[in-house]
Amino acid sequence: MDDLPLHPSAEAAIGTDEVVRDLFAAVAGAGGTAAELLDRLAPASSGAVARADLVTAASLESDRLGDVLVRPEHLVLGWARVTGSGPAHVREELQLLMADRAQARYEALRPLPRDDGARPPRAVLLAGVPGTGKSTLAEALARRLRAPVFSVDWQLGALVPFGALRLDNTMPLAETNLVASSARQLQLGLDVVVDATGHRRQLRDRLRSVTERLGGAFVGVECVCSDEEVQRRRVEGRERGIPGWHATVSWEHVLRVKSLWESWDEPHLVVDSAVETPGSALLKVVEAVGA
């Protein structure tokens, strides 16, 4: 493809010389997204890069992100591509940066006026690795509360046919979608149920923060299965029927997610599907939500 046009800020950063001597100094001085990205990467110097090679690589990165102009952040991605300096890592850091910016906007939302004495809305996060019964419990709770349930797998499945998911953006995109969906319901004063692995502490903190800023009450539920054989049979024998998404996952995937689980240090409810029936687990969660 032909090189995309340069945004004026990108053109100012690289100038017209055949060799770009210190891209990072120019980008950092311009501020904005690219400067924040460099703060995360903390590189010492970009070194000298041929201008033509940089522009071509940055154009490819811009096109990959669906933009029509080359911006300073695309120059940073292009530099990583040209120099082989971990382009995948730089791309992921940019996506994480965009997720942080989105979170700040959702936290800036304010509740809409509600009737005096109206009960605060509740956000219930059902988290756990595959096979612990979290989706079954989340859907039963949603029926009981007459509330929407936002499932990360259903949201991602809807994006697969459009080619929107990449290795660098799937996690930030999935978590931001869950926060966005929840924020609007809470802003309207409505309850919401979230069905997600929730292994990252940051997602749990972000859902709690948005809920409380919108005047709601956050309830965290960690779903576990203390019998590994039971859990494995569930995973390997299920067919979830989610359009666009996997029928199930491998046991190796379950073990990998377990290894990535970050401790949940804040008060929350733990439900063990190996020793509790679906009905008794639901009653425990309903009681916690009511409290």
C-alpha positions, 0 to 999 in steps of 0.5 A, a space after each residue: 500500500 502507499 504511505 498514508 498522509 502524515 498528521 501535522 504533529 507527526 510531520 513536525 516530529 520527523 521533519 524532512 531530513 532523510 534520517 530521523 536522528 532522535 524521534 523520541 525527543 521530538 515526540 516527547 516534546 509534542 506531548 499527547 498520546 505518543 508522549 504518554 506511550 514513551 513514558 510507559 516504555 521508558 526508552 533511552 533513545 530512538 537512535 537514527 532511523 531512515 525517514 522513508 523506512 519509518 514513514 512506511 512502517 508507521 503507515 502500516 501501523 496506522 492502517 492496522 489501527 484503522 486510522 487514515 493519518 500517521 500520528 506520533 503514536 504510529 511513529 513510535 509503533 513504526 520505530 519498533 517495527 523497523 528496529 525490531 524492538 518488541 513491536 508487539 509489546 509496544 502495541 499492547 502498551 498503546 492499547 493499555 494506555 487507551 484503556 486507561 484513558 477510557 476508564 478515566 472518562 467512565 469514572 467522570 460520569 455522574 448519576 442521573 437524577 433518581 426518585 428520592 429514596 430510590 435504592 442505589 443500583 448494584 453491580 455484581 461481578 461473578 469472577 472465576 476461571 472456566 468450569 467454576 460455574 460462574 456463568 450459570 450463577 450469573 445468569 440465574 442471578 440476572 433472572 432473579 434481579 431482573 437485571 442485564 448480564 454482561 458476559 465477556 465471551 458473548 461480547 468478544 464473540 460478536 467482534 470475531 466476525 469483524 476481525 476486530 480482535 488482535 493479540 494486543 487489544 483483546 484484553 483491554 478491549 474486553 475489559 473496557 467493554 464490560 466497564 462501559 456496558 456497566 457504567 451506563 446501566 448504573 448511571 440510569 440507576 439499574 442493577 447489572 451483573 458481570 460475567 468475566 474471568 476477572 483474574 486481573 485485579 485491575 478489572 475488579 478495581 475498575 468495576 468497583 470504582 465506576 460503580 461507587 462513583 455512580 452511587 452504586 454498591 459493588 458486590 464481588 463473587 469469586 467462583 471456585 471449584 475445589 474438585 479439579 476432576 469435576 471442573 475438568 469434566 465440565 470444561 471438556 464436556 460443555 457446549 456453550 453455544 455462543 455465536 462467534 466464540 469457542 464451544 469450550 476451552 482446553 484444560 491447559 487454558 484453564 490452568 494458564 488462567 489459574 496461574 495468572 489469577 491475582 489475589 482478591 484482597 478486598 472483602 468478597 464472597 467465595 462460592 465453591 460449586 464443588 460443594 454447593 448446589 446451584 440453588 444454594 449458591 444463588 441464595 448465598 449471592 442473593 443474600 450478599 447482594 441484599 445486604 
